[in-house]
Amino acid sequence: MFTMLLNPIAFSIGSLDVHWYGIILGSAALAGLLLAVQEGKRFGLNADFFLDLLLIGVPSSIIVARLYYVAFKWDYYQANPGEIIQIWNGGIAIYGALIGALLSGFFYIRAKGYSFLRIADICAPSLLIGQMIGRWGNFVNQEAYGGEVEESFLRDTLHIPGFIVNQMNVEGVFHHPTFLYESLWSLLGLVVLFVIRRRNFLKKGELLFTYFIWYSIGRFFIEALRTDSLAFKGPEWLKSVLDALWSPMTAVFEQGYLNPAEGNIRISQLLALLLVLGGIILIVARRTMGYAAERYNDPLVNFKTGKTASQTREETENSKNDANKNDSNDADGGNDVGDTEAPSENHDRPV
């Protein structure tokens, strides 16, 4: 039984409990939307484009993230099927959420006539700020934490604020606040993305690839600290490779406990390594093979119309203005009847 120091329920409306987890995830989605809308304006995209993308992407992300988690915990959920939909208690895998977001986003963006990579580049910082904020839902739920650690290490060595340290006291044992490590890593990555996206050397798709590389580097090292990792039984040589790559961390940290019955390879750690390698290979290969001619800061062209997003937006605004003028003229025209002055009588004529 977990000792909760923060109430996971923010407030109740009748019999409906509103959880902090949901509020935090909603705030994360809103922050991501605002970032995308602001950057999209530079390319001529309106806010409705990203709002519709959010309305499609968020449900898809949640569903796939939950299915991803449940699939790797099927032995438990097979015996407790009623808990499959209880996402407010946690159990959402970020990599599953990314799969859902990218799949739904691909079809939506292509249907709108834009390059998937160009729009994904614009949305990359939104993904990172969403993860940065969303991790605090794990904090409230006392989940996704790391292995056991001395209280003094958190307070005196890392100088972590007291309210976070207190929440990491689970059943009388302190744990690494891995949610905090990942949130801070995402914050730093957000700054990196903000800086490089204004540089002319950045090509189409490379901000998205940089996001995957940055996030996955942090996830690779942080994941090994956790005690709730999804895992599978893999070859020992693969485990040895992962442990060797993680070994510099042993100067300060120890790996969290991984139940041998569930496996010896942490799935998210392996995926993180593959994404880092894949991102680097894609950047190099696309530049070498000449597929990276288009720059991030180039005008955004709709392949269906052949026009830039800025041109399309300007034409739309002009059409609306013309329609408003016509409506105004039609309204004013109704007041013209009877407004003409009658000719005045000539009182100076001779009698």
SULTALIN-V400585 format. One record per backbone hydrogen bond with DSSP energy under -1.0 kcal/mol. CO is the residue of the C=O (numbers start at 1). NH is the residue of the N-H. Records with the same first field share a line. If there is no record, write none. Layout:
CO: NH  NH
This chain:
8: 20
11: 18
13: 16
16: 13
18: 10  11
19: 23
20: 24
21: 25
22: 26
23: 27
24: 28
25: 29
26: 30
27: 31
28: 32
29: 33
30: 34
31: 35
32: 36
33: 37
34: 38
35: 39
36: 40
37: 41
39: 42
40: 43  45
47: 51
48: 52
49: 53
50: 54
51: 55
52: 56
53: 57
54: 58
56: 60
57: 61
58: 62
59: 63
60: 64
61: 65
62: 66
63: 67
64: 68
65: 69  93
66: 70
67: 71
68: 72
73: 77
74: 78
80: 83
81: 84
83: 86
85: 87
86: 89
87: 90
93: 97
94: 98
95: 99
96: 100
97: 101
98: 102
99: 103
100: 104
101: 105
102: 106
103: 107
104: 108
105: 109
106: 110
107: 111
108: 112
109: 114
110: 113
113: 303
115: 119
116: 120
117: 121
118: 122
119: 123
120: 124
123: 127
124: 128
125: 129
126: 130
127: 131
128: 132
129: 133
130: 134
131: 135
133: 136
134: 137
135: 139
136: 140
137: 141
138: 143
145: 227
147: 176
150: 154
151: 155
152: 156  157
153: 158
154: 160
161: 165
162: 166
163: 167
164: 168
166: 169
168: 170  175
170: 173
173: 170
174: 149
176: 146  178
177: 180  181
178: 182
179: 183
180: 184
181: 185
182: 186
183: 187
184: 188
185: 189
186: 190
187: 191
188: 192
189: 193
190: 194
191: 195
192: 196
193: 197
195: 198
196: 199
199: 202
202: 296
203: 206
205: 209
206: 210
207: 211
208: 212
209: 213
210: 214
211: 215
212: 216
213: 217
214: 218
215: 219
216: 220
217: 221
218: 222
219: 223
222: 225
223: 226
224: 256
225: 147
230: 267
232: 264  265
235: 239
236: 240
237: 241
238: 242
239: 243
240: 244
241: 245
242: 246
243: 247
246: 249
247: 250
248: 251
249: 252  253
259: 262
265: 232
266: 270
267: 271
268: 272
269: 273
270: 274
271: 275
272: 276
273: 277
274: 278
275: 279
276: 280
277: 281
278: 282
279: 283
280: 284
281: 285
282: 286
283: 287
284: 288
285: 289
286: 291
294: 204
295: 298
300: 309
302: 306
307: 302
308: 312
309: 313
310: 314
311: 315
312: 316
313: 317
314: 318
315: 319
316: 320
317: 321
318: 322
319: 323
320: 324
321: 325
322: 326
323: 327
324: 328
325: 329
326: 330
327: 331
328: 332
329: 333
332: 335
333: 336
336: 339
